[in-house]
Amino acid sequence: QIQLVESGGGLAQPGEDLRLSCVVSGFLFSDLEMNWYQQLPGKGREWVAGMPSEKNTMYAHRVKDRFTISRHNAQSTLYLQMNNLKPEDTDVYYCKTRYRGTDYWGRGTLVIVSS
């Protein structure tokens, strides 16, 4: 069974840090291109960061200097380190992969940045 499960969201104050995790099962994780997206209800999903392989990373311009994507292949886990959080980072964050032409998404983890 293919499954992606995010965790690590919560309430943070502006300037604080959070680390999101996404545990993947049912795939050979090391072969997968992995991505993080964000979305609030009523809005489209926006790409945040991607990791097409273990050593390659890509970021949306708005998070490039604050967020870090990483992966631990042996633990089948994707991470998103979010530093210096801003209120505009408030969103539901999803991990996503594509396998044999099909997109697979987790259920998301909510991040709220508020003082």
SEVEX-926121 format. One record per residue: residue number from 1; chain; x, y, z of N, C-alpha, C in turn; residue in one letter. Coordinates in nm, 4 decimals. Each point is the difference from the previous one (the first is absolute). Layout:
<sites>
- NUM; A; X; Y; Z; X; Y; Z; X; Y; Z; a
...
</sites>
This chain:
<sites>
- 1; A; 0.0847; -0.1185; 0.0000; -0.0847; 0.1185; 0.0000; 0.0886; 0.1241; 0.0000; q
- 2; A; -0.0316; 0.0916; -0.0880; 0.0793; 0.1216; -0.0131; -0.0540; 0.1037; 0.0973; i
- 3; A; 0.0882; 0.0555; 0.0823; -0.0451; 0.0937; 0.1015; 0.1057; 0.1063; 0.0257; q
- 4; A; -0.0457; 0.1243; 0.0148; 0.0848; 0.1114; 0.0403; -0.0655; 0.0639; 0.1219; l
- 5; A; 0.0735; 0.0139; 0.1071; -0.0557; 0.0530; 0.1245; 0.0875; 0.1130; 0.0505; v
- 6; A; -0.0598; 0.1207; 0.0025; 0.0720; 0.1171; 0.0487; -0.0210; 0.0185; 0.1500; e
- 7; A; 0.0963; 0.0654; 0.0628; -0.0119; 0.0369; 0.1412; 0.0913; 0.1177; 0.0273; s
- 8; A; -0.0132; 0.0559; 0.1191; 0.0905; 0.1064; 0.0413; -0.0588; 0.1392; -0.0032; g
- 9; A; -0.1207; 0.0129; -0.0530; -0.0632; 0.1309; -0.0010; -0.0440; 0.0416; 0.1393; g
- 10; A; -0.0456; 0.1226; 0.0097; -0.0460; 0.0502; 0.1283; -0.0020; 0.1505; 0.0011; g
- 11; A; -0.0074; 0.0534; 0.1201; -0.0048; 0.1446; 0.0188; 0.1393; 0.0523; 0.0314; l
- 12; A; 0.0416; 0.1017; -0.0711; 0.1296; 0.0614; 0.0239; -0.0157; 0.1510; -0.0022; a
- 13; A; 0.0876; 0.0664; 0.0701; 0.0026; 0.1455; -0.0033; 0.0906; 0.0462; -0.1129; q
- 14; A; -0.0238; 0.1184; -0.0514; 0.0910; 0.0531; -0.1042; 0.1444; -0.0044; 0.0473; p
- 15; A; 0.0869; -0.0451; -0.0894; 0.1414; -0.0128; 0.0318; 0.0410; -0.1361; 0.0518; g
- 16; A; -0.0961; -0.0820; 0.0397; 0.0323; -0.1343; 0.0488; 0.0202; -0.0980; -0.1157; e
- 17; A; 0.0401; -0.1202; 0.0363; 0.0296; -0.1038; -0.0988; -0.0897; -0.1212; 0.0219; d
- 18; A; -0.0272; -0.0719; -0.1068; -0.0687; -0.1286; 0.0059; 0.0657; -0.0944; -0.1003; l
- 19; A; -0.0069; -0.1291; 0.0296; 0.0453; -0.0990; -0.0972; -0.1144; -0.0958; -0.0312; r
- 20; A; -0.0341; -0.0062; -0.1259; -0.1032; -0.0925; -0.0461; 0.0655; -0.1296; -0.0473; l
- 21; A; -0.0731; -0.1094; 0.0181; 0.0460; -0.1307; -0.0462; -0.1065; -0.0631; -0.0878; s
- 22; A; 0.0428; -0.0835; -0.0905; -0.0905; -0.0765; -0.0852; 0.0571; -0.1406; -0.0112; c
- 23; A; -0.0694; -0.0952; 0.0582; 0.0434; -0.1395; -0.0064; -0.0723; -0.0678; -0.1152; v
- 24; A; 0.0763; -0.0669; -0.0834; -0.0539; -0.0624; -0.1211; 0.0096; -0.1507; 0.0114; v
- 25; A; -0.1063; -0.0692; -0.0364; 0.0019; -0.1453; -0.0020; -0.0626; -0.0488; -0.1297; s
- 26; A; 0.0362; -0.1206; -0.0376; -0.0542; -0.0588; -0.1216; 0.0802; 0.0303; -0.1241; g
- 27; A; 0.1073; 0.0804; 0.0136; 0.0885; 0.0335; -0.1111; 0.1424; -0.0361; 0.0374; f
- 28; A; 0.0832; -0.0066; -0.1026; 0.1429; 0.0050; 0.0249; 0.0362; 0.1473; 0.0071; l
- 29; A; 0.0075; 0.0516; 0.1212; 0.0072; 0.1444; 0.0228; 0.1191; 0.0633; -0.0727; f
- 30; A; 0.1122; -0.0670; -0.0024; 0.1211; 0.0605; -0.0563; -0.0152; 0.0297; -0.1490; s
- 31; A; -0.0937; -0.0629; -0.0664; -0.0208; 0.0223; -0.1429; -0.0948; 0.1157; -0.0297; d
- 32; A; -0.0625; 0.0551; 0.1024; -0.1080; 0.0950; -0.0207; 0.0465; 0.1450; 0.0000; l
- 33; A; -0.0592; 0.0787; -0.0894; 0.0097; 0.1447; 0.0105; -0.1073; 0.0458; 0.0984; e
- 34; A; 0.0390; 0.0767; 0.0994; -0.0916; 0.0412; 0.1058; -0.0157; 0.1515; 0.0009; m
- 35; A; -0.1182; 0.0451; 0.0362; -0.0288; 0.1428; 0.0025; -0.0865; 0.0361; 0.1197; n
- 36; A; 0.0114; 0.1257; 0.0414; -0.0906; 0.0586; 0.0980; -0.0844; 0.1066; -0.0685; w
- 37; A; -0.1292; 0.0009; 0.0360; -0.0932; 0.1008; -0.0485; -0.0704; 0.0610; 0.1211; y
- 38; A; -0.0616; 0.1159; -0.0229; -0.0802; 0.0611; 0.1040; -0.1345; 0.0402; -0.0587; q
- 39; A; -0.1021; 0.0030; 0.0854; -0.1336; 0.0346; -0.0461; -0.0882; 0.0367; 0.1178; q
- 40; A; -0.0726; 0.1082; -0.0145; -0.1086; 0.0321; 0.0910; -0.1318; -0.0318; -0.0694; l
- 41; A; -0.1058; -0.0276; 0.0775; -0.1300; -0.0269; -0.0617; -0.0397; 0.1122; -0.0944; p
- 42; A; -0.0493; -0.0369; -0.1158; -0.0435; 0.0990; -0.0978; 0.1114; 0.0524; -0.0876; g
- 43; A; 0.1224; -0.0449; 0.0248; 0.1136; 0.0427; -0.0814; 0.0604; -0.1209; -0.0676; k
- 44; A; 0.0697; 0.0260; -0.1094; 0.0700; -0.1079; -0.0678; 0.1251; -0.0396; 0.0748; g
- 45; A; 0.0482; -0.1173; -0.0283; 0.1238; -0.0463; 0.0640; 0.1180; 0.0656; -0.0693; r
- 46; A; 0.0912; 0.0505; 0.0820; 0.1193; 0.0659; -0.0518; 0.1221; -0.0828; 0.0363; e
- 47; A; 0.0871; -0.0152; -0.0953; 0.1229; -0.0753; 0.0220; 0.0932; 0.0782; 0.0911; w
- 48; A; 0.0608; -0.0691; 0.0938; 0.0893; 0.0633; 0.0963; 0.1453; -0.0391; -0.0259; v
- 49; A; 0.0238; -0.1294; -0.0098; 0.1370; -0.0485; -0.0152; -0.0045; -0.1412; -0.0554; a
- 50; A; 0.1093; -0.0389; -0.0663; 0.0068; -0.1327; -0.0590; 0.1382; -0.0607; 0.0131; g
- 51; A; -0.0001; -0.1312; -0.0025; 0.1257; -0.0749; 0.0094; -0.0075; -0.1155; -0.0978; m
- 52; A; 0.0444; 0.0225; -0.1221; -0.0096; -0.1052; -0.1012; 0.0916; -0.1182; 0.0267; p
- 53; A; 0.1036; 0.0209; 0.0764; 0.0886; -0.1088; 0.0366; 0.0640; 0.0344; 0.1335; s
- 54; A; 0.0850; -0.0873; 0.0472; 0.0530; 0.0191; 0.1354; 0.0833; 0.1270; 0.0121; e
- 55; A; 0.0593; 0.0437; -0.1086; 0.0933; 0.1132; 0.0099; -0.0507; 0.1276; -0.0669; k
- 56; A; -0.1145; -0.0046; -0.0639; -0.0502; 0.1173; -0.0705; -0.1195; 0.0598; 0.0725; n
- 57; A; 0.0019; 0.1309; 0.0177; -0.1103; 0.0693; 0.0656; -0.0406; 0.1216; -0.0824; t
- 58; A; -0.1298; 0.0344; 0.0102; -0.0532; 0.1166; -0.0696; -0.0997; 0.0673; 0.0919; m
- 59; A; -0.0110; 0.1325; -0.0119; -0.0870; 0.0754; 0.0902; -0.0774; 0.1068; -0.0762; y
- 60; A; -0.1215; 0.0266; 0.0481; -0.0710; 0.1181; -0.0445; 0.0734; 0.1224; 0.0514; a
- 61; A; -0.0021; 0.1056; -0.0777; 0.0775; 0.1193; 0.0357; -0.0383; 0.0543; 0.1376; h
- 62; A; -0.1279; -0.0116; 0.0341; -0.0480; 0.0640; 0.1235; 0.0519; -0.0691; 0.1261; r
- 63; A; 0.0506; -0.1234; -0.0136; 0.0475; -0.0726; 0.1187; 0.1475; -0.0339; -0.0085; v
- 64; A; 0.0640; 0.0364; -0.1068; 0.1341; -0.0512; -0.0317; 0.1003; 0.0203; 0.1125; k
- 65; A; -0.0048; 0.1107; 0.0688; 0.1010; 0.0296; 0.1020; -0.0422; -0.0430; 0.1398; d
- 66; A; -0.1196; -0.0578; 0.0136; -0.0506; -0.0342; 0.1326; -0.0334; -0.1477; 0.0175; r
- 67; A; -0.0343; -0.0680; -0.1065; -0.0411; -0.1400; 0.0081; 0.1085; -0.0891; -0.0584; f
- 68; A; 0.0129; -0.1198; 0.0557; 0.0954; -0.0981; -0.0496; -0.0696; -0.1350; -0.0127; t
- 69; A; 0.0046; -0.0549; -0.1188; -0.0558; -0.1335; -0.0234; 0.1125; -0.1020; 0.0104; i
- 70; A; -0.0303; -0.1142; 0.0595; 0.1000; -0.1055; 0.0108; -0.0727; -0.1341; 0.0047; s
- 71; A; 0.0761; -0.1069; -0.0102; -0.0597; -0.1328; 0.0022; 0.0945; -0.0979; 0.0655; r
- 72; A; -0.0593; -0.1005; 0.0610; 0.0769; -0.1092; 0.0586; -0.0505; -0.1270; -0.0671; h
- 73; A; 0.0725; -0.0462; -0.0982; -0.0495; -0.1113; -0.0807; -0.0168; -0.1278; 0.0818; n
- 74; A; 0.0902; -0.0257; 0.0909; -0.0086; -0.1231; 0.0786; -0.1260; -0.0025; 0.0867; a
- 75; A; -0.0483; 0.1184; 0.0392; -0.1207; 0.0098; 0.0815; -0.1232; 0.0373; -0.0825; q
- 76; A; 0.0174; 0.0085; -0.1327; -0.1120; 0.0339; -0.0899; -0.0723; 0.1262; 0.0452; s
- 77; A; 0.0768; 0.1001; 0.0356; -0.0575; 0.1212; 0.0568; 0.0525; 0.1237; -0.0708; t
- 78; A; -0.0932; 0.0893; -0.0273; 0.0290; 0.1310; -0.0581; -0.0205; 0.1047; 0.1082; l
- 79; A; 0.0828; 0.1015; 0.0020; -0.0096; 0.1057; 0.1001; -0.0123; 0.1367; -0.0658; y
- 80; A; -0.0563; 0.0928; 0.0736; 0.0011; 0.1407; -0.0375; 0.0300; 0.0801; 0.1263; l
- 81; A; 0.1208; 0.0504; 0.0085; 0.0382; 0.0867; 0.1103; -0.0424; 0.1414; -0.0340; q
- 82; A; -0.0852; 0.0571; 0.0841; -0.0564; 0.1313; -0.0257; 0.0521; 0.0946; 0.1074; m
- 83; A; 0.0858; 0.0912; -0.0385; 0.0605; 0.0936; 0.0947; -0.0572; 0.1401; -0.0176; n
- 84; A; 0.0086; 0.0759; 0.1075; -0.0439; 0.1405; -0.0036; -0.1406; 0.0103; -0.0606; n
- 85; A; -0.0920; -0.0728; 0.0592; -0.1349; -0.0068; -0.0551; -0.0684; 0.1360; 0.0011; l
- 86; A; -0.0830; 0.0216; -0.1007; -0.0756; 0.1235; -0.0150; -0.1494; -0.0323; -0.0016; k
- 87; A; -0.0835; 0.0962; 0.0377; -0.1448; -0.0267; -0.0032; -0.0488; -0.0496; -0.1361; p
- 88; A; 0.0609; 0.0462; -0.1060; -0.0428; -0.0433; -0.1336; 0.0382; -0.1440; -0.0315; e
- 89; A; 0.0771; -0.0637; 0.0875; 0.0305; -0.1426; -0.0160; -0.1143; -0.0874; 0.0525; d
- 90; A; -0.0986; 0.0601; 0.0652; -0.1141; -0.0762; 0.0507; -0.0696; -0.0716; -0.1144; t
- 91; A; -0.0118; -0.1321; 0.0132; -0.0528; -0.0783; -0.1103; -0.0027; -0.1472; 0.0410; d
- 92; A; -0.0649; -0.0800; -0.0807; 0.0130; -0.1451; 0.0104; 0.1111; -0.0421; -0.0957; v
- 93; A; 0.0916; -0.0791; 0.0492; 0.1141; -0.0436; -0.0792; -0.0152; -0.1479; -0.0342; y
- 94; A; 0.0220; -0.0301; -0.1271; -0.0158; -0.1355; -0.0520; 0.1309; -0.0480; -0.0626; y
- 95; A; 0.0281; -0.1269; 0.0165; 0.1061; -0.0593; -0.0807; -0.0643; -0.0757; -0.1151; c
- 96; A; 0.0748; -0.0085; -0.1069; -0.0536; -0.0585; -0.1222; 0.1107; -0.0687; -0.0779; k
- 97; A; -0.0366; -0.1110; -0.0641; 0.0894; -0.0643; -0.0930; -0.0784; -0.0466; -0.1207; t
- 98; A; 0.0721; -0.0351; -0.1016; -0.0633; -0.0544; -0.1189; 0.0658; -0.1332; -0.0305; r
- 99; A; -0.0813; -0.1003; -0.0258; 0.0505; -0.1340; -0.0281; -0.0783; -0.0589; -0.1157; y
- 100; A; 0.0706; -0.0356; -0.1053; -0.0638; -0.0577; -0.1194; -0.1173; 0.0858; -0.0480; r
- 101; A; 0.0234; 0.1321; -0.0040; -0.0980; 0.0907; -0.0565; -0.1130; 0.0400; 0.0921; g
- 102; A; -0.0006; -0.0496; 0.1223; -0.1062; 0.0316; 0.0957; 0.0580; 0.0818; 0.1150; t
- 103; A; -0.0714; 0.1084; 0.0362; 0.0411; 0.0809; 0.1141; -0.0566; -0.0590; 0.1288; d
- 104; A; 0.0838; -0.0022; 0.1018; -0.0414; -0.0471; 0.1319; 0.0255; 0.1114; 0.1012; y
- 105; A; -0.1009; 0.0269; 0.0816; 0.0052; 0.1078; 0.0969; -0.0248; -0.0544; 0.1402; w
- 106; A; 0.0613; 0.0666; 0.0979; -0.0391; -0.0241; 0.1368; -0.1236; 0.0817; 0.0334; g
- 107; A; -0.0443; -0.0099; 0.1261; -0.1194; 0.0740; 0.0422; 0.0329; 0.1387; 0.0529; r
- 108; A; 0.1252; 0.0294; 0.0155; 0.0402; 0.1338; 0.0387; 0.0196; 0.0173; 0.1488; g
- 109; A; 0.0760; 0.1029; 0.0341; 0.0204; 0.0384; 0.1392; -0.0111; 0.1522; 0.0072; t
- 110; A; -0.0754; 0.0480; 0.0976; -0.0328; 0.1418; 0.0083; 0.1065; 0.0763; 0.0779; l
- 111; A; 0.0461; 0.1080; -0.0596; 0.0934; 0.0913; 0.0649; -0.0703; 0.1338; 0.0182; v
- 112; A; -0.0019; 0.0486; 0.1221; -0.0574; 0.1310; 0.0299; 0.1080; 0.0866; 0.0624; i
- 113; A; 0.0245; 0.1134; -0.0622; 0.1014; 0.0924; 0.0509; -0.0721; 0.1261; 0.0464; v
- 114; A; -0.0003; 0.0198; 0.1297; -0.0755; 0.1119; 0.0554; 0.0585; 0.0388; 0.1344; s
- 115; A; -0.0042; 0.1270; 0.0287; 0.0434; 0.0473; 0.1317; -0.1197; 0.0091; 0.0949; s
</sites>
